[in-house]
Amino acid sequence: CTLNDSDKIDSCLNQLNKSQFNQLIVVDGSSKDNSVNIAKRYTEEVYVTEAGFVNQINEVFKHAKFEYLIGLEADVSMPENFIIEFVDDFKSKDYAAMQANIKCLNKENYWNRGLSAFYETHHKYVGEKNIIGGPNIYKTAVREEFHKELSSQGYSIDTEMAEIIKSKGYKMGLSSVTAFQHTSLNFKKFCRKYFNYGKGDYDFYRIHKNKWTYSRKAKSI
């Protein structure tokens, strides 16, 4: 999924091109920059939708041909054998979904070091988790089944997807297979990034609060 990622997507897809995959689908959320043209250098399967993860991933399901689906965003790069190792690790686990371990390459300032410390803390131990983000892997049919139940469009998608997975009695986890985050943050970008995540958490709360108990509301807050 891409949206105004012309400063990142070339590096991401160049790294991915060194790995072994069966199909590469890029779904752009109506970027105002050159993201679409850059993506077309790497795959003929570039599609444009309205912005929003749900819209973009719905488009993926129209074109995905294979059993396993790996979801990536443009600010991530992968080592050469990432695809094979990630799929093999997923096959060996009893998970409905699994996230790659993330390490930050950029530690040049306070904001980037803070993001790196966040991942070092949350990705210190591999194994079963209560929530996952990207890069992630699902069986394509399972992800599509879960995806149909999403009620949100924006930044609460990971939280809601985790709730759906748990409600069905499935597990999710963190892999030891590593991908690299290369976002360059400054104060403005940091505030925008976490404002959006906070808004996503609020949207998730707002959608579900009327059917939650008081204890579940407190847990969400």
Secondary structure, 3 states (H helix, E strand, C coil): CECCCCCCHHHHHHHHCCCCCCCCCEEECCCCCCHHHHHCCCCCCEEECCCCHHHHHHHHHHHCCCCEEEECCCCEECCCCHHHHHHHHHHCCCCCEEEEEEEECCCCCHHHHHHHHHHHHHCCCCEEECCCCCCEEEEHHHHHHHHCCCCCCCCCHHHHHHHHHHHCCCCEEEEEEEEEECCCCCHHHHHHHHHHHHHHHHHHHHHHHHHCCHHHHHHHC
